[in-house]
Amino acid sequence: MILLVLLSFSLVAQDTTATKEDKKAAKEAKKNKVPEKGDVYFSPVPVLGANPAFGFIYGAGAAVSSFLGEPSDTKLSSALLGLAFTTKKQTIVTLKSTVFTSSNDWVFMGDWRYLDSSQPTYGIGTGPQSARLADDGFEFDDKSYDGTSEVDMMEFNFFRFYETALRKVNDNGFYAGVGLHLDLFNNINDQLLRLAPGDTVITPYYAYNVSKGFDQDKSTLVGLSLNGMLDTRDNINNPYAGRYALISFKMNPAFIGSDQNSTSLWLEYRDYFNFTDDNNNILAVWAFGNFTTSGNLPYMNLPASAWDQYSKSSEPYAQGRFRGYDLVFAGLEFRKHLIATKKNPKFFGAVAYANMTTASGGENGIDLFEYIEPGYGLGLRFNISQKSRTNIGIDYGWGNYGTSGLFLRLNENF
């Protein structure tokens, strides 16, 4: 009887040891598993940040990446989802995606947003006058109005649906395709505006709409685009090499729903210079220009800072801080990996960045490049998925007019 008990105990102990070893082996196998078609990498992260337009931002986000074809000939697809709230009673829902089908035959780029939001309405064009939120007439002068409190900001609801489909032209990374673009602004409440005699405050938003014949409480822009793209990046979440270029000509005819006829042009370029074989020292370059080529765009659809697909340009300035008939952005970012662990050779890194934004002012007489607004800052990077190269980024930046901001990002800025 005693022998049976000892034998049973021995078998249980061996089984427990085997289970631990099996679990360890399975964990190691999963870690070393070569990426395959259909693999999904899910990285949740809290959303935290702060800037003058939104106040403190909090919520939840996630990066979802997957190979829709064989990894040997198919790029990683990626989507960013986010739900955020702010201390200024704003709600922000976003879904941004870049999807590559098997063998990279097609690329689909999506930008879907819903905002119950508010922001100050600054002047058109870069330069000192852009810091003036309003005046008591249509012409700006030295009598500025510092209306930066919550009750002075313009409230609005916004819905965006952008989807672009591009077909591979050749194996060198060239694509061509078309896009559908819908922007709806509703329930616009320009709280800074005062029209009563003796208590007149004219905002840039109101003045623009009066001069161009737009409604004050809503706007609609519906467009079709023709697109050409070059993409040789090795990974869209966190590129180590390759380049990216995009040209997009958008037509917004009134007969399909736009408030007025207009056209615009988007030109973009990104490049990555890798100084070491271990991918630990990279200089990244990003530049784009957004130009109104004909007609009149609604005020909120004029080229503006941080209105790119992933809303990551012109850091540290808030979305819409600079706006113009034409806008050009250029930035440099040096990325360096600092700490490796046994399990993750890219665990921790840092970045330093500098950028510039310039916008033309139309009737204000401000030319493109007449005033250049700088931005610069530092950041930390924590790698949370080696196989998808997903990083959590924490940046702090400074700019003109006392601007500063804290930003928490999923994936690199570009």
C-alpha positions as CSV (number, residue, x, y, z in Angstrom):
1,M,0.0,0.0,0.0
2,I,2.8,2.4,1.0
3,L,4.6,1.4,-2.3
4,L,1.5,2.3,-4.3
5,V,1.2,5.7,-2.6
6,L,4.9,6.5,-3.2
7,L,4.5,5.4,-6.8
8,S,1.5,7.6,-7.3
9,F,3.2,10.6,-5.7
10,S,6.2,10.1,-8.0
11,L,4.0,10.0,-11.1
12,V,2.2,13.2,-10.1
13,A,5.5,14.9,-9.4
14,Q,6.8,13.9,-12.8
15,D,3.6,15.0,-14.5
16,T,3.8,18.4,-12.8
17,T,7.4,18.8,-13.8
18,A,6.6,17.8,-17.4
19,T,3.7,20.3,-17.4
20,K,6.0,23.2,-16.3
21,E,8.6,22.2,-18.9
22,D,5.9,21.9,-21.6
23,K,4.6,25.4,-20.7
24,K,8.1,26.8,-20.8
25,A,8.8,25.1,-24.2
26,A,5.5,26.3,-25.6
27,K,6.2,29.9,-24.5
28,E,9.6,29.8,-26.0
29,A,8.2,28.3,-29.2
30,K,5.6,31.1,-29.4
31,K,8.3,33.7,-28.9
32,N,10.5,32.3,-31.7
33,K,7.7,31.5,-34.0
34,V,8.2,32.8,-37.5
35,P,5.4,35.2,-38.6
36,E,2.8,33.5,-40.8
37,K,-0.2,34.5,-42.9
38,G,-3.1,35.3,-40.7
39,D,-1.1,36.1,-37.5
40,V,-2.7,38.9,-35.6
41,Y,-0.8,41.2,-33.2
42,F,-3.0,43.1,-30.8
43,S,-1.5,45.8,-28.5
44,P,-3.9,47.7,-26.2
45,V,-2.7,50.9,-24.6
46,P,-4.2,53.7,-22.5
47,V,-4.6,57.1,-24.2
48,L,-3.2,60.0,-22.3
49,G,-2.1,63.5,-23.3
50,A,-2.5,67.2,-22.8
51,N,-2.6,70.3,-25.0
52,P,-4.3,73.7,-24.8
53,A,-7.2,72.8,-27.2
54,F,-8.2,69.6,-25.6
55,G,-7.0,69.9,-22.0
56,F,-6.2,66.5,-20.4
57,I,-7.0,63.6,-22.8
58,Y,-7.8,60.1,-21.5
59,G,-9.2,56.9,-22.9
60,A,-8.1,53.6,-24.5
61,G,-6.6,52.6,-27.8
62,A,-5.2,49.6,-29.6
63,A,-2.9,48.8,-32.5
64,V,-3.9,45.7,-34.5
65,S,-1.5,44.3,-37.1
66,S,-1.7,41.3,-39.3
67,F,-0.3,39.6,-42.4
68,L,-3.1,39.1,-44.9
69,G,-0.7,37.1,-47.2
70,E,2.6,35.3,-46.9
71,P,5.0,37.5,-44.9
72,S,7.7,36.8,-47.5
73,D,5.9,38.9,-50.1
74,T,3.2,40.8,-48.1
75,K,3.6,43.8,-46.0
76,L,2.2,44.0,-42.5
77,S,-1.3,45.6,-42.3
78,S,-2.0,47.9,-39.4
79,A,-5.0,49.6,-37.8
80,L,-5.2,52.0,-34.9
81,L,-8.4,52.3,-32.9
82,G,-9.1,54.9,-30.3
83,L,-11.7,56.2,-27.9
84,A,-10.8,59.3,-25.9
85,F,-12.4,61.9,-23.7
86,T,-11.1,65.2,-22.5
87,T,-11.5,67.5,-19.6
88,K,-13.1,70.0,-22.0
89,K,-16.0,67.6,-22.5
90,Q,-14.9,66.3,-25.9
91,T,-15.4,62.8,-27.3
92,I,-13.0,61.5,-30.0
93,V,-13.5,58.1,-31.8
94,T,-11.0,57.1,-34.5
95,L,-10.2,54.2,-36.8
96,K,-7.1,54.7,-39.0
97,S,-5.9,51.8,-41.2
98,T,-3.4,50.8,-43.9
99,V,-4.2,47.3,-45.2
100,F,-2.1,45.3,-47.7
101,T,-3.8,42.3,-49.4
102,S,-1.9,39.1,-50.3
103,S,1.3,39.8,-52.4
104,N,0.6,43.5,-51.8
105,D,-1.7,43.5,-54.8
106,W,-4.0,46.1,-53.2
107,V,-3.6,48.8,-50.5
108,F,-6.6,50.2,-48.7
109,M,-6.1,53.4,-46.6
110,G,-8.8,54.4,-44.2
111,D,-9.4,57.4,-42.0
112,W,-12.7,57.3,-40.1
113,R,-13.5,59.7,-37.3
114,Y,-16.3,61.0,-35.1
115,L,-15.7,64.0,-32.9
116,D,-18.0,65.8,-30.5
117,S,-15.4,68.4,-30.0
118,S,-14.3,72.0,-29.7
119,Q,-11.3,74.1,-30.6
120,P,-10.2,77.7,-30.8
121,T,-10.6,79.4,-34.2
122,Y,-7.3,81.0,-35.0
123,G,-6.5,83.3,-37.9
124,I,-5.7,82.1,-41.4
125,G,-1.9,81.8,-42.1
126,T,1.1,81.4,-39.9
127,G,2.7,84.4,-38.1
128,P,1.9,86.7,-35.2
129,Q,-1.7,87.3,-36.4
130,S,-2.5,83.6,-36.0
131,A,-2.3,84.0,-32.2
132,R,-5.2,86.4,-32.3
133,L,-8.4,84.5,-31.9
134,A,-10.8,87.4,-32.8
135,D,-11.2,91.1,-33.3
136,D,-13.9,93.7,-33.4
137,G,-14.0,93.9,-37.2
138,F,-13.1,92.0,-40.4
139,E,-9.6,93.5,-40.5
140,F,-7.0,92.4,-37.9
141,D,-5.3,95.1,-36.0
142,D,-3.4,95.5,-32.7
143,K,-6.6,95.0,-30.6
144,S,-6.4,91.3,-30.0
145,Y,-8.9,89.3,-28.0
146,D,-7.5,86.6,-25.8
147,G,-10.4,84.1,-25.7
148,T,-8.7,80.9,-24.7
149,S,-11.2,79.6,-22.1
150,E,-13.5,76.6,-22.7
151,V,-16.6,78.8,-23.2
152,D,-14.9,80.8,-25.9
153,M,-14.0,77.8,-28.1
154,M,-16.0,76.8,-31.2
155,E,-18.0,73.6,-30.6
156,F,-18.9,71.2,-33.4
157,N,-19.8,67.6,-34.3
158,F,-17.6,66.0,-37.0
159,F,-17.9,62.9,-39.0
160,R,-15.2,61.7,-41.5
161,F,-15.2,58.8,-43.9
162,Y,-12.1,58.5,-46.1
163,E,-11.3,55.3,-47.9
164,T,-8.7,55.0,-50.7
165,A,-8.0,51.9,-52.8
166,L,-4.8,51.5,-54.7
167,R,-3.7,48.7,-57.1
168,K,-0.1,47.6,-57.5
169,V,1.4,48.8,-60.8
170,N,4.7,47.0,-60.6
171,D,7.0,45.2,-58.1
172,N,9.0,48.4,-57.3
173,G,6.3,49.6,-54.9
174,F,4.3,51.8,-57.2
175,Y,0.5,52.0,-56.8
176,A,-2.4,53.9,-58.4
177,G,-6.0,54.2,-57.4
178,V,-9.0,56.3,-56.3
179,G,-10.5,57.5,-53.1
180,L,-13.8,58.6,-51.6
181,H,-13.8,61.4,-49.0
182,L,-16.6,62.7,-46.9
183,D,-16.4,65.4,-44.2
184,L,-19.5,66.5,-42.3
185,F,-19.4,69.4,-39.8
186,N,-22.7,70.0,-37.9
187,N,-24.0,71.9,-34.9
188,I,-21.2,74.4,-35.1
189,N,-21.4,76.9,-32.3
190,D,-18.8,79.8,-32.6
191,Q,-19.0,80.8,-29.0
192,L,-16.5,83.6,-29.3
193,L,-18.6,85.4,-31.9
194,R,-20.4,88.6,-30.9
195,L,-22.6,90.5,-33.3
196,A,-24.6,92.8,-31.0
197,P,-24.0,96.6,-31.6
198,G,-21.5,97.8,-29.1
199,D,-20.4,94.3,-28.3
200,T,-18.9,93.1,-31.6
201,V,-16.4,90.3,-31.8
202,I,-15.6,88.9,-35.3
203,T,-13.9,85.5,-35.5
204,P,-11.8,84.3,-38.4
205,Y,-14.3,81.5,-39.0
206,Y,-17.2,84.0,-39.3
207,A,-15.3,86.4,-41.5
208,Y,-14.2,83.6,-43.9
209,N,-17.8,82.2,-44.2
210,V,-19.2,85.6,-44.9
211,S,-16.6,86.4,-47.6
212,K,-16.9,82.9,-49.2
213,G,-20.6,82.4,-48.9
214,F,-20.6,79.4,-46.5
215,D,-23.1,78.6,-43.7
216,Q,-22.1,79.4,-40.2
217,D,-23.5,76.3,-38.5
218,K,-22.6,73.4,-40.8
219,S,-20.5,72.4,-43.8
220,T,-20.2,69.4,-46.2
221,L,-17.4,68.3,-48.4
222,V,-17.6,65.3,-50.6
223,G,-14.7,64.4,-52.8
224,L,-13.2,61.9,-55.2
225,S,-9.5,61.6,-55.5
226,L,-6.9,60.3,-58.0
227,N,-3.8,58.9,-56.2
228,G,-0.3,57.6,-57.0
229,M,1.9,56.1,-54.3
230,L,5.4,54.7,-53.8
231,D,5.9,52.5,-50.8
232,T,9.1,50.6,-50.2
233,R,9.1,50.7,-46.3
234,D,10.0,47.5,-44.6
235,N,7.3,48.0,-41.9
236,I,4.6,50.7,-41.7
237,N,4.5,50.7,-37.9
238,N,8.1,51.5,-37.4
239,P,10.2,51.7,-40.5
240,Y,13.9,50.9,-40.5
241,A,14.4,51.4,-44.2
242,G,12.6,52.4,-47.4
243,R,10.7,55.4,-48.5
244,Y,7.1,56.6,-49.1
245,A,5.6,59.1,-51.5
246,L,2.0,60.0,-52.2
247,I,0.3,62.4,-54.6
248,S,-3.4,62.8,-54.3
249,F,-5.6,65.2,-56.3
250,K,-9.0,65.6,-54.8
251,M,-12.1,66.9,-56.6
252,N,-15.1,68.2,-54.6
253,P,-18.0,68.9,-57.0
254,A,-21.2,70.5,-55.7
255,F,-23.3,68.0,-57.7
256,I,-22.3,65.1,-55.4
257,G,-22.9,67.0,-52.2
258,S,-20.2,69.5,-51.5
259,D,-21.2,73.0,-50.5
260,Q,-19.1,74.5,-53.3
261,N,-16.9,73.3,-56.1
262,S,-13.3,73.0,-55.2
263,T,-10.1,71.0,-55.8
264,S,-7.0,70.3,-53.7
265,L,-3.6,68.7,-54.0
266,W,-1.7,66.6,-51.5
267,L,2.1,65.9,-51.9
268,E,3.9,63.8,-49.4
269,Y,7.4,62.2,-48.9
270,R,9.0,60.2,-46.2
271,D,12.5,58.7,-46.0
272,Y,14.6,56.7,-43.5
273,F,18.4,56.8,-43.2
274,N,19.8,53.9,-41.1
275,F,23.3,54.6,-39.8
276,T,24.1,51.2,-38.2
277,D,23.5,47.6,-39.2
278,D,21.7,47.0,-35.9
279,N,18.9,49.5,-36.7
280,N,19.7,51.4,-33.6
281,N,20.4,54.9,-35.1
282,I,17.8,56.1,-37.7
283,L,17.1,59.6,-39.1
284,A,13.6,59.8,-40.4
285,V,12.4,62.6,-42.7
286,W,8.8,63.6,-43.3
287,A,7.4,66.4,-45.5
288,F,4.1,67.2,-47.1
289,G,2.2,70.0,-48.8
290,N,-1.5,70.5,-48.9
291,F,-2.7,73.1,-51.5
292,T,-6.1,74.6,-52.5
293,T,-5.9,74.5,-56.2
294,S,-9.3,75.9,-57.2
295,G,-12.6,77.1,-55.7
296,N,-13.3,77.5,-52.0
297,L,-13.0,74.9,-49.3
298,P,-15.1,75.1,-46.1
299,Y,-13.1,76.8,-43.3
300,M,-12.7,73.6,-41.3
301,N,-11.5,71.8,-44.4
302,L,-8.7,74.3,-45.2
303,P,-5.2,72.8,-45.0
304,A,-4.4,72.7,-41.3
305,S,-1.9,71.4,-38.8
306,A,-2.4,67.8,-37.4
307,W,-5.2,67.0,-39.9
308,D,-3.2,64.3,-41.7
309,Q,-4.4,60.7,-41.7
310,Y,-2.9,59.8,-38.3
311,S,-3.1,63.4,-36.8
312,K,0.6,63.3,-36.0
313,S,2.0,66.4,-37.8
314,S,3.0,69.8,-36.4
315,E,3.7,68.4,-32.9
316,P,3.4,70.1,-30.3
317,Y,0.7,72.3,-31.8
318,A,-2.9,71.4,-31.4
319,Q,-5.1,70.2,-34.2
320,G,-6.1,73.2,-36.3
321,R,-3.7,75.6,-34.6
322,F,-2.4,76.7,-38.0
323,R,-4.7,76.9,-41.1
324,G,-4.4,78.4,-44.5
325,Y,-5.2,78.2,-48.2
326,D,-1.9,76.3,-48.6
327,L,0.1,74.5,-45.9
328,V,3.6,72.9,-45.9
329,F,5.1,70.8,-43.1
330,A,8.6,69.3,-42.8
331,G,10.1,67.4,-39.9
332,L,13.2,65.4,-38.8
333,E,13.3,62.8,-36.1
334,F,16.3,61.0,-34.8
335,R,15.5,57.6,-33.3
336,K,17.9,55.7,-31.1
337,H,17.5,52.3,-29.3
338,L,19.1,52.5,-25.9
339,I,18.3,49.4,-23.8
340,A,18.0,45.8,-24.8
341,T,16.7,43.0,-22.7
342,K,17.2,39.3,-23.0
343,K,13.7,38.9,-24.4
344,N,13.5,42.1,-26.4
345,P,16.5,43.7,-28.1
346,K,14.5,46.8,-29.0
347,F,12.9,47.3,-25.6
348,F,13.6,50.9,-24.9
349,G,14.6,53.9,-27.0
350,A,14.4,57.7,-27.4
351,V,13.8,60.3,-30.1
352,A,14.6,63.9,-30.7
353,Y,12.6,65.8,-33.3
354,A,12.3,69.2,-34.9
355,N,9.8,70.4,-37.5
356,M,8.3,73.5,-39.2
357,T,4.9,74.5,-40.4
358,T,4.0,77.3,-42.7
359,A,0.6,78.4,-44.1
360,S,-0.6,81.1,-46.5
361,G,-3.2,83.7,-45.4
362,G,-5.1,84.6,-48.6
363,E,-6.8,87.9,-47.9
364,N,-4.6,88.5,-44.9
365,G,-1.7,88.9,-47.4
366,I,0.4,86.1,-45.8
367,D,2.5,84.2,-48.3
368,L,3.6,80.6,-47.9
369,F,7.1,80.5,-46.1
370,E,6.7,84.2,-45.0
371,Y,6.3,82.9,-41.4
372,I,7.6,79.6,-40.2
373,E,6.4,78.1,-37.0
374,P,8.9,75.7,-35.3
375,G,8.3,72.7,-33.2
376,Y,10.8,70.6,-31.3
377,G,10.9,68.0,-28.5
378,L,12.0,64.8,-27.0
379,G,10.4,61.4,-26.6
380,L,10.7,57.9,-25.1
381,R,9.8,54.6,-26.9
382,F,8.8,51.3,-25.4
383,N,8.5,48.3,-27.7
384,I,5.4,46.2,-26.8
385,S,5.4,43.9,-29.8
386,Q,8.7,42.8,-31.5
387,K,7.0,41.0,-34.5
388,S,4.8,44.0,-35.4
389,R,7.3,46.6,-34.3
390,T,4.6,48.3,-32.3
391,N,6.0,51.0,-29.9
392,I,4.3,53.1,-27.3
393,G,5.7,56.6,-27.6
394,I,5.7,59.4,-25.0
395,D,6.7,62.8,-26.4
396,Y,6.9,66.3,-24.9
397,G,7.3,69.3,-27.2
398,W,7.6,73.0,-27.4
399,G,6.7,75.7,-29.9
400,N,5.9,79.4,-30.4
401,Y,3.4,81.4,-28.5
402,G,4.1,79.5,-25.2
403,T,2.9,76.2,-26.8
404,S,3.9,72.9,-25.1
405,G,2.2,69.5,-25.0
406,L,2.5,65.9,-23.8
407,F,1.6,63.3,-26.4
408,L,1.2,59.5,-26.0
409,R,1.4,57.6,-29.3
410,L,1.0,54.1,-30.7
411,N,3.6,53.4,-33.4
412,E,6.0,56.0,-34.7
413,N,4.9,59.4,-35.8
414,F,5.7,58.5,-39.3
